[in-house]
Amino acid sequence: MKFALVGCGRISKKHIDAIKELKDAELIALCDTDINKAESQAQYAGNIPFYSSYDEMLKAHEDIEIVNILTPSGYHAANVIDIVKKYKKYIVVEKPMALRLQDADEMIRICDENAVRLFVVKQNRYNLPVQKLRQAVEKQEFGRMVMGTVRVRWCRPQAYYDQDPWRGTWELDGGVLTNQASHHIDLLEWMLGEPMSVMAKTCTFLADIETEDTGAAIIKFRSGAIGIVEATTATRPKDLEGSLTVMGEKGTVVIGGFAVNKMETWNFIDVSEEENARVLKDYAETPPNVYGFGHQRYLEHVIDCIKNNKKALVDGLEGRKSIELINAIYESAETGREVFLHFNPRYSKLGYKEEDRL
């Protein structure tokens, strides 16, 4: 299937590498409003055609089937809606699919009306330890769920935010909870189910940005389990971990590493020590290129869904879930109150210009 990329920022290389490895995929063009970025990535991709606008690209290559949206998060909704209305191409959109809930709903509606499949990238769901954990959840091996915790302890110095003017803004990016921790929040929901309420605090400690560089949240799930989110880009001097812990009455699993890619604990009461040890060994770690590995598996899944009319692992409705929870976290941080889902955000700054929320 023929792919095209819209946006040539940091993540575009991962998509290029993933598509190169797929036997049923070909990257035939890409674009970016910064033509220098587009040219650089086009050369990296094998000297493919590059453009400064997606309209120009899609008109020049009518055979494009799948468009990957890799622009800043605040542009995702407008890009997807415009491309679907005009060109009716299949859409792969990077996380988060949108910043505002109403934008996510509009994306879903427009794709449905135009019979377009919408896929939201959540590549960490394909990490080998995460897949094994999900199997245990589906088989109810934990028994009654007790607690789940995600920790994102990464280092993003000021130079990172200074690379592009949209970074760390409410309008186009969001903070650590929306950007770096969105995958981990998605995994927490995937394992523990539907959230009922959240209490949260956010702070900006070391970065000169509009949004938070540090946040913490306590989530009550409808199952009765408690979830903890701890996220920061203020870890110094370097990245520490991106981890997920799930605890139930019959067992505990901890997946650590830089990006939930290393099985550190697998221990269940009703399983022999030998079996626990075997799982720990067999699922010890996703291949070193954790991002490329996940993107490759995810795009392979996209092609399979389209060709064989299968259900998507993360469609628009599934991708919307973490957007609502993240907005609820910001709502709680702004109001100092417990926020119950489902809800309409009133005080969350996410997706708005700073001056529009004053």
N, C-alpha and C positions, 0 to 999 in steps of 0.2 A: 504494500500500500504506500501511496505517495504522501509524504509529510512535508510540512512547511513550518518554520518557526517565526513567531512574531515577538520580537524582543531578543536582544543579544547580550544580556548582562551575564553575571557570574554563572547562573544556573544553565545557560544555553549550552555550555560545553558538555554538561552531563547528558543532556538530551541528544546532542550530536554523537557522543560516544555510544550511547545506548542504541540509537538507530543504526549505527554502523555495524553493531553486533547482531542485529536481527536479520534473519534470512528473508523475512516477508515484508521488509520495510526499506524505503529509500527516501532520503532527504533531498528534495529537488530545488528548494529555494529558502531564503530567510530574509528578514527585514528588521530594521531598527531606525528610529528617527535620527539617531546618531550614525551617519553613514560610515564613519570610520570603524565603529564597532561592528557594523554589519559586514563590512569588507574583511575585517580581521577574522571573524568567525566563519565567513564563507570560504576563506582560504584554508582555515583549519579543517573545515568539512570536506575539502577536496576541490576547491575552486568552483563551487556551485554559484548560480546567479544570486545576486543580493540587491536589495531595494531599500528605499527610505520610507516607504509606506506599504501597508498591507493591501490597499486597494490596487496599487500599481502591480504588486506581486501576484495577487490573485487573478487579475485580469490578464496578466501575461502567461499564467500557468493554470489554465482551466482544469487540467487533469489532477490538481492537488485534491486529495481526499480528506486529509486530517490536518488541522491547524493547531499547533501547540502555542498557547498563550503564555508568554514568559515575561510580560511587562511588569512594572511595579504593581503591587497588589491593588492600589486604589484605581487602577485603570482596567482591571480585569473585566468588570461588569460591562462597561461601555464597549470595550473591544469585542467581547463575546456577543453581545446583543447586536452590534452593528454587523459583524461578520456573518452571523446566522441569518439575519434578515436579508442581507444582500446576496450571500453566496451559498447558504445552506450546507456548509461543510461540517463534518464531525469535529468536535472540539475537545481538546485536552487542555485543561487549565491548571497552572501551578497553584500550590497552596498559598494563602487561603483563597478560595474561589472568589470571594468578595470581602469587603470590610463591613458594609452595612447589611443588615438582614433583608431590608426591602430590595436591595440590589441582587442579593442571592435569589430571592423569590422571583424577581423579574427575569433573571437569567434562566431559571428553571421553566418559567411560563413560556418564554419566547422559544426555547429549544423544543418544548413539547408541541407548541403550535406549528412549528416548522418541521416536525418529525426528525429532529437532529439529536444524536446521542451526545451527551455531555459527560465527560470523565474528569474527575478532580484528582490530581496527583497526591497520593499518600503512599509514597514508595516504601516507607519504613514498615508498612504492613507485610511486606514481602521479605523482610529480614528473617533468616532461618529460625533464630530463637523465638521471634515474635510469632511466626507461623505455628511453631510447636506449642507455645503458650495458648494461642487461640484454640487449637484443637482440644486442649485440656479444659478450657472454658466451655466450649460447645458440648463436651462430654460430661459436664458438671462434676469434674473430678475434684474441684475445690470444696464441694458441698456448699454450705452457706458462706457467701462472700463477707469478708470482714473489712478489709481496707486495701486501697490501691494508692500508690505514690509515684509521681514522676518528678525527676530532678533534672533540670537543665542548668548546668554550671559551666558556662562557656565564657570565653574572653573575646570581647569586641572592643578594641581601643577606639579612641576618638577618630583615628585615621580611617577606620572602617566606615563610620557614619559620614565622614567628610568626602568619601568617594563620589557620592551622588547626592544632590540636594533633596531628594525625596526621602532619604533614609531617616528614620526616627521622627517622621511627621505623622500627625493624626490623619491627615487627608489621604496619604498615599501608602503608608507603611504600617503604622502601629508600632508598639514596642516589642519587648522580648516575648510577651505572651502571644502576640499575634504572629510575629515573624518566626523567631527561633523555636518557640515552644509549641507551635500549633500542631506539629506532628505528634508530639508527646501527649497533648491534650486529647487529640483524636484517638490515640491508642488507649488512653485511660477510659474513655467512653466506650470504645470497642470491647474492652474487657469487662467493664462493670455495668454497662447498660445505660438506661436513661437517667439523667441527673434530675433531681427534684429542686434543689436550692443551692446557693453558693454565698459564702462570705469571703471577702478579699481585701488585701491591702497592696498598694503599689508605691514605689519610690523611684526617684532618679538620683543616683549616687555619683557616678563617675563620668557619665557622658553628657555633653552639652547638646541635648535633644529635647523636643517637645514632649515625647512620650516617656514611658518608664523603661529603665534598664534592669529593674528588679521587681518581682511580684510574688505573692503567695496567696493561695486560695484553699479554702476548705469546702468540699462539695459533699452534699448528702444525696445519695442515689436512691431511686425508688425501691431498690432491692433491700435497702437498709444499710448498705455498705457506705463507708466514708472514704472520700478521695482527697488526696493532698497534692497540690501543684506547687512546686518550688522552682522558680526560674530566674536566672540572672545572666546578663552579659558582663557583669562587673567582677567576674572571677579573675584574679591576677596571680601569677603573671601569664598563665596560659590556660587553655581548655582543660577541664577536669572530667566531666562526665555528662552523658545524656542517658538516664536510666529509667527503668520501669519496674516496680515491685507490685506483685499481687499476692494477697494473703487471704486464706479461707480456713474454715474449720478443719480441713483435711490436708492442707499443704501450703507451701510458700514457694514462689518463683521470683527470682531477681534477674533481670536482664540489664547489664551495664554496658561498659564500653563508651566510646565517644558518641555514638548515635544508636542506642538500644540495639547493639549488634553482637553482644557477648553474653552468653548464658553463664551467670555466676552462681546461682543457686537453683536447684531443682530437687525439691524434697517433699514427698507425699507420704502420709501415714500408711495408706493401704497398698503401698508399692515396696517391693524388696529393695534393700540397699544396693544390690547389684543393678537393678533396673534404674533406680535413681542415678547411679553413677554412669550407667550407659548413656542415658539421655543427656546428662551433663557433658559427656565427652563428645557424643555425636553432633550435638547442637552447640558446641562450645562457642563458635564465632562465625559470623557471616564473612565471606571473603573480604580482604582488606579494603577494596574499593566499595565501601558500603553504599555510597550514593549511587555510583554507576550500576552496581548490582541491582539495587532496588528499582531504579528507573528502567533498566532493561527488562526486568520481570514485569513491571507495570505496563510498559508499552506493548510488550508481548501479549499481555492480558487484554489490552484495548483492541488489538488486531483480532484476537480470538473472539471477543464479544461482537465485533462488527461482522466478521465473516460468518460466524455461526449463530448469530442472534442470541447471545447469552446475556445473562444479567451482569451488570457491572458491579465490581466490588465496591467502588465509590462513585456513585452517580451524583447528580445535583442534590437530591434530597439527603443522601448520606453525607455529602460534603458540607451541607448546611448545618448539620448538628453541632459541629465544633465551633462554627461561626456564632451560633446562638449562645453557646456556653461561654465563649470568650467575651462576647458583648455583655453577658450577665456578670462576668468577673469585673469588667470595667464599671458597670452600673453600680455594683456593690462598693467598689473602691471609691467611687465619686460620692456616693450617698452615705457610706458607713453603715448600710443596712443589709440584712439578708435579702437576697433577691430570689424569688421563686420563678422557675421556668414552667410553662412557656410564658413569654412576656414580650411587650413592645418596648424597646430601649428608649429612654427619655433623656438620660444623663450621660450615657456612654459617648465619649468623644470620637470614637472610632469611625473613620470615613468622612470626617468633617475638617474644614480648616479651623485652626485654633481660634481665629477671631470670630468665626461663626458660632462658637460655643460659649463665648464670654457673655 
